[in-house]
Amino acid sequence: MAPGGARRVRRARRRVRGALPAGERARSAEDWWWDRLAPSGSGFHLLQADSMLLVLPGAGPARARAHRRAARRAQPLPPTGARAAAAKARPRPAPTTAPAPPQGPDPGWGDRIPLEILLQIFGLLVAADGPMPFLGRAARVCRRWHEAASQPALWHTVTLSPPLAGRSTKGGAKAEKKLLASLEWLMPNRFSQLQRLTLIHWKSQVHPVLKLVSESCPRLTFLKLSDCHGVTADTLVTLARACPQLHSLDVQHSMVESTAVVNFLEEVGPRMRKLWLTYGSQTTAILGALLGGCCPQLQLLEVSTGIHQNNTPLQLPLETLQRGCPQLQVLRLLNLIWLPKPVGRAATPGPGFPRLQELCLAGSTCSFVSNEALSRLLRGSPGLRLLDLRGCARVTPVGLHDLPCQELEQLYLGLYGMSDRLTLAKEGSPLLTHKWCHTLRELDLSGQCFSEKDLEQALAAFSGAPGGSPPALCSLNLRGTRVTPSTVSSVISSCPGLRYLNLESCRCLPRGLKRAYRGPEEVQGCLEQLLTCPPSPS
């Protein structure tokens, strides 16, 4: 063979040896590494990262689009003529519509709720938790919610307090001015239908705030000032004239001059319904205005001591108060040293409070309330429902039995912190329970020194309720009394509606039972323990 022919043969052999099959002609370097390092069925797969290939265990993701394109290119192509004929002969598929995307949450569902429905829902939430912070947050959801949260009808009860925690006096005044600047827009745009307003911890800007209220809130009915300073007489009088429906004022724990309150009461006059006061040196002038009859329709009067105890006795002419406030329904003289003003021998008895339903004379200090004072106070009050005499150690069961009220539901006679118990009554508790066993729902005898036999007879009245119906008793406080296990078992068995039972510090009970029981399950558990525990030696 000629040298040239031999060279041609060797070149052909090299071309045949180096030629690739048709399926491998388009393989890329990535495919080569894929099959070499992670072949199919090996349990590994490749993951391409920055400048590296990672071999990871487990089934890998599907091949990339480049791999699928390379596989299509590797398939042999038919001749040009045959390919055109096949394309003409192949029937065209019918056009298909793309599948609808899966239905997800509609971002505009809040806009399709009717405004009336939103107002009703927001009204229920505001009635339960107040307008803030709910309405402020709801206004940021969407335009429809913002429109609903901006309705003045929802802003009927508002509490305003500047952020004073950890601030100095200068910082507190600055915070009040900042909040006042916001109120200048909120009052006419949000608070136009405001009915109840509470101001807390306003020291320097209470006058401008009340001025804004008088200009923008004509429907105001209740105003509470707690720990507020600088309230003037002109401010309250202007507010009373601008708000014809204002009938309740609470100035407890605030520095308000007596002349301001007196002028306000005289301006409001017959429409005044509720008044809360803190007893101090200026309270006498305010009570004098009430005794003079400036508020004949007053229904609630509460006078209590402030944070600092006031040891000055309060002398209150009962008969004059009954004539000045004949419509009184709630009277609370809390934690006061109250001395009823004595009456002369020729004085006529007072008309009483015919509509009185609640009387609270509770106190932690020395009390001078006696049977005679209580009889004068409750004269002509047959509809009394609540009587709170906690700390009134001079009142006896005999004096309570002679009261004209027949439908008493809540009776509190607990003695807390009494050091001298030698003068307390040791008997007479059956007079109370036998008179009101059919109506009493709450009874507090804590600290009373009634004997074991006396308490047994008193609580036995709940076993034989008239008419065969179960007693209405649901709360019983026997803390520190000499009640026995058999008496407790009897009262629990007779009162299926009992929800609260306090047996703390009861010396006649076993040690494991001296605690407070809350809820019907705990009360029934106490009964089971009493029935299973062995009787203690007498």
LONUKE-790852 format. One record per residue (C-alpha): residue in three letters; residue number from 1; x, y, z. Coordinates in nm, 4 decimals, decimal comma. Layout:
<recs>
 res   n       c1       c2       c3
 ALA NUM        X        Y        Z
...
</recs>
This chain:
<recs>
 res   n       c1       c2       c3
 MET   1   0,0000   0,0000   0,0000
 ALA   2   0,1255   0,3387  -0,0869
 PRO   3   0,2247   0,5617   0,1930
 GLY   4  -0,0483   0,8040   0,1126
 GLY   5  -0,3115   0,5324   0,1193
 ALA   6  -0,1932   0,4091   0,4582
 ARG   7  -0,2224   0,7547   0,6024
 ARG   8  -0,5785   0,7843   0,4762
 VAL   9  -0,6754   0,4524   0,6373
 ARG  10  -0,5279   0,5544   0,9749
 ARG  11  -0,7170   0,8854   0,9638
 ALA  12  -1,0468   0,7081   0,8898
 ARG  13  -0,9911   0,4681   1,1780
 ARG  14  -0,9269   0,7586   1,4169
 ARG  15  -1,2460   0,9314   1,2967
 VAL  16  -1,4522   0,6163   1,3524
 ARG  17  -1,2942   0,5552   1,6970
 GLY  18  -1,3611   0,9153   1,8083
 ALA  19  -1,7153   0,9387   1,6703
 LEU  20  -2,0017   0,9435   1,9295
 PRO  21  -2,3371   0,7779   1,8975
 ALA  22  -2,6285   0,9959   1,7901
 GLY  23  -2,7811   0,9950   2,1419
 GLU  24  -2,4592   1,1219   2,2975
 ARG  25  -2,3674   1,3798   2,0413
 ALA  26  -2,5321   1,6716   2,2278
 ARG  27  -2,4338   1,5794   2,5827
 SER  28  -2,2868   1,8672   2,7821
 ALA  29  -2,0159   1,8630   3,0426
 GLU  30  -2,2788   1,8935   3,3152
 ASP  31  -2,4534   1,5776   3,1859
 TRP  32  -2,1242   1,3972   3,1851
 TRP  33  -2,0543   1,4890   3,5462
 TRP  34  -2,4124   1,4057   3,6402
 ASP  35  -2,3840   1,0491   3,5024
 ARG  36  -2,0352   1,0005   3,6412
 LEU  37  -2,0896   1,1287   3,9967
 ALA  38  -2,4625   1,0623   4,0494
 PRO  39  -2,5868   0,8039   3,7982
 SER  40  -2,9534   0,7116   3,7920
 GLY  41  -3,0504   0,4710   4,0708
 SER  42  -2,7449   0,5461   4,2862
 GLY  43  -2,9436   0,7298   4,5562
 PHE  44  -2,7538   1,0559   4,5057
 HIS  45  -2,8103   1,3740   4,3098
 LEU  46  -2,6114   1,6772   4,2060
 LEU  47  -2,6692   2,0318   4,3211
 GLN  48  -2,4916   2,3123   4,1414
 ALA  49  -2,3770   2,5936   4,3682
 ASP  50  -2,1423   2,8844   4,3161
 SER  51  -1,8295   2,7462   4,1414
 MET  52  -1,8890   2,3928   4,2708
 LEU  53  -2,0998   2,0790   4,2283
 LEU  54  -2,2401   1,9144   4,5442
 VAL  55  -2,3215   1,5429   4,5615
 LEU  56  -2,6149   1,5049   4,8016
 PRO  57  -2,7985   1,1910   4,9145
 GLY  58  -3,1589   1,1337   4,8157
 ALA  59  -3,3612   1,1712   4,5002
 GLY  60  -3,2768   1,4958   4,3305
 PRO  61  -3,4958   1,7432   4,1519
 ALA  62  -3,6016   1,7031   3,7927
 ARG  63  -3,3479   1,7769   3,5224
 ALA  64  -3,3178   2,1340   3,4116
 ARG  65  -3,4668   2,2660   3,0918
 ALA  66  -3,1249   2,2571   2,9264
 HIS  67  -3,1066   1,8816   2,9865
 ARG  68  -3,4463   1,8248   2,8318
 ARG  69  -3,3524   2,0411   2,5338
 ALA  70  -3,0331   1,8432   2,4840
 ALA  71  -3,2242   1,5157   2,4915
 ARG  72  -3,4606   1,6426   2,2238
 ARG  73  -3,1712   1,7520   2,0069
 ALA  74  -3,0115   1,4091   2,0393
 GLN  75  -3,3088   1,2388   1,8752
 PRO  76  -3,2563   1,1666   1,4976
 LEU  77  -3,4519   1,3968   1,2697
 PRO  78  -3,6535   1,2557   0,9779
 PRO  79  -3,5810   1,3769   0,6221
 THR  80  -3,7171   1,7120   0,5205
 GLY  81  -3,9789   1,5817   0,2799
 ALA  82  -4,1080   1,3141   0,5150
 ARG  83  -4,1197   1,5657   0,8002
 ALA  84  -4,3386   1,8065   0,5981
 ALA  85  -4,5708   1,5266   0,4904
 ALA  86  -4,6098   1,4066   0,8489
 ALA  87  -4,6865   1,7607   0,9642
 LYS  88  -4,9604   1,7941   0,7020
 ALA  89  -5,1091   1,4526   0,7782
 ARG  90  -5,1027   1,5017   1,1590
 PRO  91  -5,4417   1,6319   1,2793
 ARG  92  -5,4282   1,9535   1,4729
 PRO  93  -5,5454   1,9157   1,8336
 ALA  94  -5,8455   2,1123   1,9467
 PRO  95  -5,7543   2,4266   2,1414
 THR  96  -5,7748   2,3673   2,5136
 THR  97  -5,8249   2,6352   2,7752
 ALA  98  -5,5625   2,6743   3,0404
 PRO  99  -5,6656   2,5365   3,3810
 ALA 100  -5,7918   2,7983   3,6239
 PRO 101  -5,5473   2,8861   3,8978
 PRO 102  -5,6338   2,7485   4,2423
 GLN 103  -5,8677   2,9690   4,4403
 GLY 104  -5,6865   3,1396   4,7267
 PRO 105  -5,7923   3,3974   4,9833
 ASP 106  -5,9555   3,6961   4,8217
 PRO 107  -5,7592   4,0068   4,9141
 GLY 108  -6,0697   4,2210   4,8797
 TRP 109  -6,3145   4,0247   5,0959
 GLY 110  -6,3339   4,3021   5,3516
 ASP 111  -6,4611   4,5469   5,0906
 ARG 112  -6,7638   4,3321   5,0114
 ILE 113  -6,9005   4,3275   5,3696
 PRO 114  -7,1853   4,5798   5,3925
 LEU 115  -7,1070   4,8833   5,6009
 GLU 116  -7,4119   4,8229   5,8221
 ILE 117  -7,2884   4,4737   5,9128
 LEU 118  -6,9410   4,6045   5,9918
 LEU 119  -7,0874   4,8714   6,2168
 GLN 120  -7,2840   4,6102   6,4101
 ILE 121  -6,9772   4,3886   6,4531
 PHE 122  -6,7578   4,6789   6,5569
 GLY 123  -7,0288   4,7959   6,7957
 LEU 124  -7,0273   4,4609   6,9773
 LEU 125  -6,6486   4,4669   7,0112
 VAL 126  -6,6482   4,8268   7,1325
 ALA 127  -6,9173   4,7489   7,3884
 ALA 128  -6,7038   4,4646   7,5260
 ASP 129  -6,3518   4,6143   7,5186
 GLY 130  -6,3906   4,9843   7,4429
 PRO 131  -6,3042   5,1723   7,1236
 MET 132  -5,9278   5,1714   7,1758
 PRO 133  -5,7083   5,0184   7,0585
 PHE 134  -5,9433   4,8138   6,8383
 LEU 135  -6,0848   5,0939   6,6229
 GLY 136  -5,7400   5,2425   6,5639
 ARG 137  -5,6100   4,9085   6,4379
 ALA 138  -5,9209   4,8229   6,2358
 ALA 139  -5,8950   5,1518   6,0490
 ARG 140  -5,5666   5,0307   5,8928
 VAL 141  -5,7064   4,7107   5,7381
 CYS 142  -5,8734   4,8516   5,4261
 ARG 143  -6,0784   5,1456   5,3088
 ARG 144  -6,4114   4,9909   5,4058
 TRP 145  -6,2897   4,9160   5,7564
 HIS 146  -6,1461   5,2649   5,7833
 GLU 147  -6,4842   5,4067   5,6874
 ALA 148  -6,6600   5,1914   5,9488
 ALA 149  -6,4082   5,2657   6,2248
 SER 150  -6,4422   5,6395   6,1575
 GLN 151  -6,8136   5,6494   6,2388
 PRO 152  -6,8653   5,8790   6,5424
 ALA 153  -7,1382   5,6475   6,6745
 LEU 154  -6,8700   5,3948   6,7772
 TRP 155  -6,6690   5,6487   6,9775
 HIS 156  -6,9215   5,6842   7,2592
 THR 157  -6,6900   5,5900   7,5495
 VAL 158  -6,3322   5,7215   7,5646
 THR 159  -6,0578   5,7265   7,8288
 LEU 160  -5,7782   5,9814   7,7764
 SER 161  -5,4543   5,9627   7,9712
 PRO 162  -5,1194   6,1121   7,8708
 PRO 163  -4,8179   5,8764   7,8931
 LEU 164  -4,6688   5,9908   8,2225
 ALA 165  -4,4877   5,6745   8,3307
 GLY 166  -4,1235   5,7525   8,4001
 ARG 167  -4,1561   6,1167   8,2951
 SER 168  -4,0676   6,4288   8,4859
 THR 169  -4,3094   6,7153   8,5416
 LYS 170  -4,1765   6,8977   8,2348
 GLY 171  -4,1985   6,5815   8,0234
 GLY 172  -4,5544   6,5191   8,1422
 ALA 173  -4,6641   6,8674   8,0381
 LYS 174  -4,5060   6,8142   7,6975
 ALA 175  -4,6912   6,4833   7,6569
 GLU 176  -5,0199   6,6519   7,7497
 LYS 177  -4,9665   6,9225   7,4867
 LYS 178  -4,8890   6,6622   7,2238
 LEU 179  -5,2062   6,4691   7,3025
 LEU 180  -5,4036   6,7939   7,3092
 ALA 181  -5,2882   6,8694   6,9538
 SER 182  -5,4327   6,5356   6,8412
 LEU 183  -5,7577   6,5988   7,0263
 GLU 184  -5,8118   6,9218   6,8325
 TRP 185  -5,8766   6,7050   6,5256
 LEU 186  -6,0308   6,4031   6,7019
 MET 187  -6,2970   6,5943   6,8925
 PRO 188  -6,4944   6,7286   6,5926
 ASN 189  -6,4211   6,4331   6,3603
 ARG 190  -6,4520   6,1309   6,5902
 PHE 191  -6,5958   6,2355   6,9264
 SER 192  -6,8993   6,4296   6,8078
 GLN 193  -7,1292   6,1647   6,9613
 LEU 194  -6,9221   6,1038   7,2732
 GLN 195  -7,1276   6,0082   7,5791
 ARG 196  -6,8801   5,8952   7,8482
 LEU 197  -6,5416   6,0626   7,8975
 THR 198  -6,2709   5,9746   8,1512
 LEU 199  -5,9632   6,1929   8,2021
 ILE 200  -5,6761   6,0430   8,4043
 HIS 201  -5,3503   6,2072   8,5195
 TRP 202  -5,4039   6,5444   8,3511
 LYS 203  -5,2025   6,8005   8,5439
 SER 204  -5,1783   7,1133   8,3272
 GLN 205  -5,4007   7,0866   8,0187
 VAL 206  -5,7328   6,9750   8,1636
 HIS 207  -5,8930   7,3155   8,1009
 PRO 208  -5,8232   7,3154   7,7213
 VAL 209  -5,9445   6,9546   7,6968
 LEU 210  -6,2740   7,0315   7,8686
 LYS 211  -6,3119   7,3384   7,6493
 LEU 212  -6,2805   7,1185   7,3402
 VAL 213  -6,5365   6,8792   7,4882
 SER 214  -6,7843   7,1595   7,5459
 GLU 215  -6,7434   7,2737   7,1841
 SER 216  -6,7606   6,9333   7,0095
 CYS 217  -6,9436   6,6839   7,2359
 PRO 218  -7,3018   6,7994   7,2982
 ARG 219  -7,4218   6,4457   7,3844
 LEU 220  -7,1914   6,3972   7,6818
 THR 221  -7,3690   6,2304   7,9765
 PHE 222  -7,0852   6,1177   8,2077
 LEU 223  -6,7576   6,2878   8,3047
 LYS 224  -6,4891   6,1351   8,5281
 LEU 225  -6,1813   6,3262   8,6438
 SER 226  -5,9258   6,1040   8,8169
 ASP 227  -5,6030   6,2561   8,9491
 CYS 228  -5,6611   6,5787   8,7562
 HIS 229  -5,5509   6,9257   8,8620
 GLY 230  -5,6536   7,2756   8,7636
 VAL 231  -6,0285   7,2282   8,7186
 THR 232  -6,1910   7,5692   8,7540
 ALA 233  -6,5492   7,6681   8,8224
 ASP 234  -6,5901   7,8385   8,4843
 THR 235  -6,4808   7,5228   8,3042
 LEU 236  -6,7408   7,2991   8,4701
 VAL 237  -7,0188   7,5550   8,4364
 THR 238  -6,9435   7,6030   8,0654
 LEU 239  -6,9445   7,2273   8,0193
 ALA 240  -7,2796   7,1947   8,1982
 ARG 241  -7,4352   7,4569   7,9711
 ALA 242  -7,2883   7,3125   7,6488
 CYS 243  -7,3893   6,9528   7,7286
 PRO 244  -7,7608   6,9476   7,8120
 GLN 245  -7,7577   6,5693   7,8707
 LEU 246  -7,4726   6,5679   8,1240
 HIS 247  -7,6046   6,4099   8,4460
 SER 248  -7,3107   6,2248   8,6100
 LEU 249  -6,9871   6,3636   8,7577
 ASP 250  -6,7012   6,1729   8,9207
 VAL 251  -6,4281   6,3886   9,0791
 GLN 252  -6,2796   6,1309   9,3150
 HIS 253  -5,9038   6,1630   9,3765
 SER 254  -5,8863   6,4949   9,1864
 MET 255  -5,8000   6,8435   9,3046
 VAL 256  -6,1224   7,0294   9,2299
 GLU 257  -6,2356   7,3303   9,4275
 SER 258  -6,5640   7,2975   9,6114
 THR 259  -6,6955   7,6151   9,4491
 ALA 260  -6,6493   7,4559   9,1060
 VAL 261  -6,8538   7,1499   9,2030
 VAL 262  -7,1206   7,3576   9,3781
 ASN 263  -7,1611   7,5876   9,0773
 PHE 264  -7,1792   7,2833   8,8504
 LEU 265  -7,4518   7,1226   9,0659
 GLU 266  -7,6515   7,4431   9,0728
 GLU 267  -7,6248   7,4751   8,6945
 VAL 268  -7,7173   7,1133   8,6251
 GLY 269  -7,9938   7,1150   8,8866
 PRO 270  -8,2735   6,8618   8,8487
 ARG 271  -8,1055   6,6591   8,5754
 MET 272  -7,8209   6,5500   8,8056
 ARG 273  -7,8320   6,1721   8,8640
 LYS 274  -7,4947   6,0435   8,9920
 LEU 275  -7,2162   6,2033   9,1951
 TRP 276  -6,8853   6,0612   9,3245
 LEU 277  -6,6817   6,2592   9,5793
 THR 278  -6,3642   6,2185   9,7853
 TYR 279  -6,4031   6,3227  10,1448
 GLY 280  -6,1925   6,6234  10,2386
 SER 281  -6,2042   6,9679  10,3887
 GLN 282  -6,4181   7,1011  10,1017
 THR 283  -6,6728   6,8198  10,0961
 THR 284  -6,8924   6,9918  10,3520
 ALA 285  -6,9822   7,2720  10,1097
 ILE 286  -7,0785   7,0223   9,8384
 LEU 287  -7,2927   6,8163  10,0761
 GLY 288  -7,4520   7,1393  10,1942
 ALA 289  -7,5675   7,2094   9,8385
 LEU 290  -7,7194   6,8606   9,8198
 LEU 291  -7,8924   6,9043  10,1551
 GLY 292  -8,0385   7,2310  10,0247
 GLY 293  -8,2221   7,0436   9,7503
 CYS 294  -8,0298   7,1590   9,4420
 CYS 295  -8,0351   6,8030   9,2991
 PRO 296  -8,3750   6,6528   9,3871
 GLN 297  -8,3414   6,3746   9,1244
 LEU 298  -8,0046   6,2456   9,2476
 GLN 299  -7,9969   5,8646   9,2385
 LEU 300  -7,6385   5,7753   9,3383
 LEU 301  -7,4142   5,9403   9,5967
 GLU 302  -7,0739   5,7997   9,6897
 VAL 303  -6,8315   5,9609   9,9328
 SER 304  -6,5046   5,7815  10,0085
 THR 305  -6,1665   5,8651  10,1526
 GLY 306  -5,8633   5,9307   9,9361
 ILE 307  -5,5273   5,7589   9,9392
 HIS 308  -5,4381   5,9342  10,2621
 GLN 309  -5,6737   5,8488  10,5440
 ASN 310  -5,8854   6,1379  10,6724
 ASN 311  -5,9599   6,1005  11,0441
 THR 312  -6,1969   6,3952  11,0606
 PRO 313  -6,5460   6,2627  11,1422
 LEU 314  -6,8224   6,3311  10,8925
 GLN 315  -7,1432   6,4558  11,0522
 LEU 316  -7,4358   6,3969  10,8214
 PRO 317  -7,7911   6,5032  10,9063
 LEU 318  -7,9852   6,2018  10,7828
 GLU 319  -8,3322   6,3522  10,7825
 THR 320  -8,2157   6,6602  10,5898
 LEU 321  -8,0475   6,4392  10,3293
 GLN 322  -8,3685   6,2374  10,2918
 ARG 323  -8,5609   6,5535  10,2182
 GLY 324  -8,2976   6,6977   9,9827
 CYS 325  -8,2484   6,3750   9,7801
 PRO 326  -8,5738   6,1801   9,8013
 GLN 327  -8,5009   5,9763   9,4836
 LEU 328  -8,1733   5,8315   9,6093
 GLN 329  -8,1244   5,4669   9,5116
 VAL 330  -7,7561   5,4062   9,5995
 LEU 331  -7,5791   5,5561   9,9020
 ARG 332  -7,2147   5,4709   9,9716
 LEU 333  -7,0165   5,6168  10,2602
 LEU 334  -6,6961   5,4154  10,2289
 ASN 335  -6,4175   5,3992  10,4865
 LEU 336  -6,5393   5,7105  10,6647
 ILE 337  -6,5684   5,7929  11,0323
 TRP 338  -6,9351   5,8727  11,0012
 LEU 339  -7,1310   6,0333  11,2836
 PRO 340  -7,5034   6,0762  11,2235
 LYS 341  -7,6099   6,4117  11,3551
 PRO 342  -7,8328   6,3661  11,6599
 VAL 343  -8,1904   6,4851  11,6488
 GLY 344  -8,3842   6,6591  11,9205
 ARG 345  -8,6712   6,5067  12,1126
 ALA 346  -8,9305   6,7165  11,9326
 ALA 347  -8,7861   6,6559  11,5854
 THR 348  -9,0093   6,4785  11,3384
 PRO 349  -8,8761   6,1604  11,1770
 GLY 350  -8,7493   6,1872  10,8256
 PRO 351  -8,9320   6,0587  10,5183
 GLY 352  -8,6636   5,7985  10,4512
 PHE 353  -8,5410   5,6852  10,1106
 PRO 354  -8,8364   5,4997   9,9596
 ARG 355  -8,6368   5,3980   9,6481
 LEU 356  -8,3115   5,3027   9,8172
 GLN 357  -8,1719   4,9723   9,6855
 GLU 358  -7,8071   4,9765   9,7975
 LEU 359  -7,6497   5,1008  10,1201
 CYS 360  -7,2751   5,0673  10,1806
 LEU 361  -7,1234   5,1814  10,5094
 ALA 362  -6,8127   4,9606  10,4980
 GLY 363  -6,4958   5,0793  10,6654
 SER 364  -6,1692   4,9548  10,8110
 THR 365  -6,1464   5,2057  11,0958
 CYS 366  -6,3550   5,2683  11,4024
 SER 367  -6,7235   5,2835  11,3106
 PHE 368  -6,9938   5,4621  11,5081
 VAL 369  -7,2845   5,3163  11,3102
 SER 370  -7,5326   5,1741  11,5591
 ASN 371  -7,8731   5,0102  11,5440
 GLU 372  -8,0410   5,3447  11,6058
 ALA 373  -7,8514   5,5227  11,3225
 LEU 374  -7,9200   5,2357  11,0842
 SER 375  -8,2895   5,2444  11,1689
 ARG 376  -8,3055   5,6188  11,0981
 LEU 377  -8,1192   5,5749  10,7714
 LEU 378  -8,3323   5,2893  10,6370
 ARG 379  -8,6652   5,4233  10,7509
 GLY 380  -8,9141   5,3784  10,4702
 SER 381  -8,6780   5,1681  10,2496
 PRO 382  -8,8624   4,8389  10,1918
 GLY 383  -8,6939   4,7744   9,8564
 LEU 384  -8,3355   4,7489   9,9855
 ARG 385  -8,1391   4,4773   9,8027
 LEU 386  -7,7769   4,5253   9,9167
 LEU 387  -7,6568   4,6086  10,2683
 ASP 388  -7,2817   4,6363  10,3287
 LEU 389  -7,1919   4,6829  10,6972
 ARG 390  -6,8377   4,5437  10,6980
 GLY 391  -6,6513   4,6846  10,9940
 CYS 392  -6,9669   4,8098  11,1687
 ALA 393  -6,9199   4,6161  11,4917
 ARG 394  -7,1907   4,8077  11,6828
 VAL 395  -7,4736   4,6748  11,4677
 THR 396  -7,6353   4,3632  11,6179
 PRO 397  -7,8565   4,0927  11,4663
 VAL 398  -8,1515   4,2261  11,6643
 GLY 399  -8,1142   4,5691  11,5011
 LEU 400  -8,0918   4,4120  11,1559
 HIS 401  -8,3991   4,1993  11,2194
 ASP 402  -8,6067   4,5110  11,2917
 LEU 403  -8,5281   4,6749  10,9562
 PRO 404  -8,8265   4,7234  10,7212
 CYS 405  -8,6570   4,5630  10,4167
 GLN 406  -8,7936   4,2169  10,3389
 GLU 407  -8,6237   4,1275  10,0077
 LEU 408  -8,2547   4,1597  10,0974
 GLU 409  -8,0279   3,9753   9,8523
 GLN 410  -7,6740   4,0686   9,9609
 LEU 411  -7,5707   4,1059  10,3261
 TYR 412  -7,2093   4,1766  10,4254
 LEU 413  -7,1296   4,1747  10,7976
 GLY 414  -6,7623   4,0760  10,7877
 LEU 415  -6,5231   4,2154  11,0453
 TYR 416  -6,1689   4,2603  10,9190
 GLY 417  -5,8797   4,3618  11,1430
 MET 418  -6,0861   4,3840  11,4607
 SER 419  -5,8546   4,3530  11,7616
 ASP 420  -6,1174   4,3631  12,0368
 ARG 421  -6,3775   4,0906  11,9947
 LEU 422  -6,4917   4,0738  12,3555
 THR 423  -6,7862   4,3075  12,2957
 LEU 424  -6,9097   4,1313  11,9799
 ALA 425  -7,2378   3,9420  11,9779
 LYS 426  -7,2084   3,5685  12,0419
 GLU 427  -7,5591   3,4787  11,9322
 GLY 428  -7,8449   3,6029  11,7180
 SER 429  -7,7376   3,4959  11,3704
 PRO 430  -8,0545   3,2822  11,3206
 LEU 431  -8,2548   3,6060  11,3242
 LEU 432  -8,0817   3,7078  11,0006
 THR 433  -8,1046   3,3859  10,8037
 HIS 434  -8,4619   3,3003  10,9021
 LYS 435  -8,5767   3,6447  10,7841
 TRP 436  -8,3962   3,6502  10,4488
 CYS 437  -8,3229   3,2819  10,3711
 HIS 438  -8,5603   3,2887  10,0710
 THR 439  -8,3905   3,5890   9,9041
 LEU 440  -8,0254   3,5945  10,0181
 ARG 441  -7,7753   3,5272   9,7400
 GLU 442  -7,4578   3,6453   9,9159
 LEU 443  -7,3834   3,6303  10,2889
 ASP 444  -7,0627   3,7434  10,4601
 LEU 445  -7,0163   3,6544  10,8299
 SER 446  -6,6370   3,6540  10,8350
 GLY 447  -6,4807   3,7400  11,1691
 GLN 448  -6,8078   3,7198  11,3629
 CYS 449  -6,7867   3,5467  11,7026
 PHE 450  -7,1099   3,3489  11,6881
 SER 451  -7,0935   3,0159  11,8697
 GLU 452  -7,0990   2,6763  11,6988
 LYS 453  -7,4585   2,6130  11,8002
 ASP 454  -7,5704   2,9561  11,6878
 LEU 455  -7,4140   2,9139  11,3427
 GLU 456  -7,5649   2,5679  11,3101
 GLN 457  -7,9126   2,7050  11,3733
 ALA 458  -7,8541   3,0008  11,1410
 LEU 459  -7,7343   2,7962  10,8436
 ALA 460  -8,0029   2,5325  10,9001
 ALA 461  -8,2528   2,7913  10,7753
 PHE 462  -8,1308   2,7253  10,4192
 SER 463  -8,2298   2,3596  10,4463
 GLY 464  -8,6013   2,4273  10,4697
 ALA 465  -8,6624   2,7000  10,2127
 PRO 466  -9,0321   2,7895  10,1730
 GLY 467  -9,2226   2,6425   9,8816
 GLY 468  -8,9816   2,3539   9,8405
 SER 469  -8,7571   2,5515   9,6013
 PRO 470  -8,3793   2,5420   9,6592
 PRO 471  -8,2223   2,8448   9,8297
 ALA 472  -8,0795   3,1202   9,6130
 LEU 473  -7,7548   3,1338   9,8133
 CYS 474  -7,4507   3,1323   9,5811
 SER 475  -7,1788   3,2956   9,7948
 LEU 476  -7,1003   3,2285  10,1633
 ASN 477  -6,8062   3,3729  10,3550
 LEU 478  -6,7424   3,2056  10,6929
 ARG 479  -6,3788   3,3034  10,7292
 GLY 480  -6,2584   3,3019  11,0898
 THR 481  -6,5871   3,1709  11,2367
 ARG 482  -6,6522   2,8670  11,4582
 VAL 483  -6,8466   2,6740  11,1975
 THR 484  -6,8334   2,2928  11,2319
 PRO 485  -6,7882   2,0257  10,9594
 SER 486  -7,1446   1,9002  10,9978
 THR 487  -7,2817   2,2511  10,9496
 VAL 488  -7,0728   2,3055  10,6363
 SER 489  -7,1850   1,9707  10,4914
 SER 490  -7,5474   2,0560  10,5579
 VAL 491  -7,5333   2,3972  10,3897
 ILE 492  -7,3504   2,2609  10,0820
 SER 493  -7,6046   1,9826  10,0411
 SER 494  -7,8965   2,2236  10,0802
 CYS 495  -7,7651   2,4931   9,8397
 PRO 496  -7,6966   2,3419   9,4956
 GLY 497  -7,6254   2,6871   9,3496
 LEU 498  -7,3355   2,7622   9,5869
 ARG 499  -7,0407   2,8946   9,3838
 TYR 500  -6,8146   3,0473   9,6495
 LEU 501  -6,7352   2,9210   9,9989
 ASN 502  -6,4645   3,0698  10,2210
 LEU 503  -6,3533   2,8519  10,5141
 GLU 504  -6,0174   3,0116  10,5864
 SER 505  -5,9066   3,0237  10,9516
 CYS 506  -6,2077   2,8228  11,0729
 ARG 507  -6,0691   2,6669  11,3901
 CYS 508  -6,3285   2,3869  11,4142
 LEU 509  -6,2513   2,2400  11,0700
 PRO 510  -5,9799   1,9891  10,9748
 ARG 511  -5,6567   2,1467  10,8625
 GLY 512  -5,6814   2,0494  10,4949
 LEU 513  -6,0217   2,2148  10,4461
 LYS 514  -5,9408   2,5661  10,5642
 ARG 515  -5,9341   2,7497  10,2345
 ALA 516  -6,1562   2,9295   9,9837
 TYR 517  -6,3521   2,7238   9,7296
 ARG 518  -6,4426   2,8826   9,3967
 GLY 519  -6,6729   2,7186   9,1489
 PRO 520  -6,9275   2,4371   9,1893
 GLU 521  -6,6642   2,1668   9,1310
 GLU 522  -6,4455   2,2829   9,4198
 VAL 523  -6,7461   2,3262   9,6490
 GLN 524  -6,8638   1,9719   9,5781
 GLY 525  -6,5086   1,8492   9,6310
 CYS 526  -6,5147   2,0102   9,9758
 LEU 527  -6,8364   1,8214  10,0520
 GLU 528  -6,6771   1,4900   9,9485
 GLN 529  -6,3785   1,5546  10,1747
 LEU 530  -6,6061   1,6375  10,4646
 LEU 531  -6,8018   1,3159  10,4182
 THR 532  -6,4917   1,0965  10,3944
 CYS 533  -6,2663   1,2503  10,6582
 PRO 534  -6,2922   1,1014  11,0108
 PRO 535  -6,4631   1,3158  11,2743
 SER 536  -6,2271   1,5210  11,4852
 PRO 537  -6,2298   1,4682  11,8620
 SER 538  -6,4322   1,7297  12,0470
</recs>
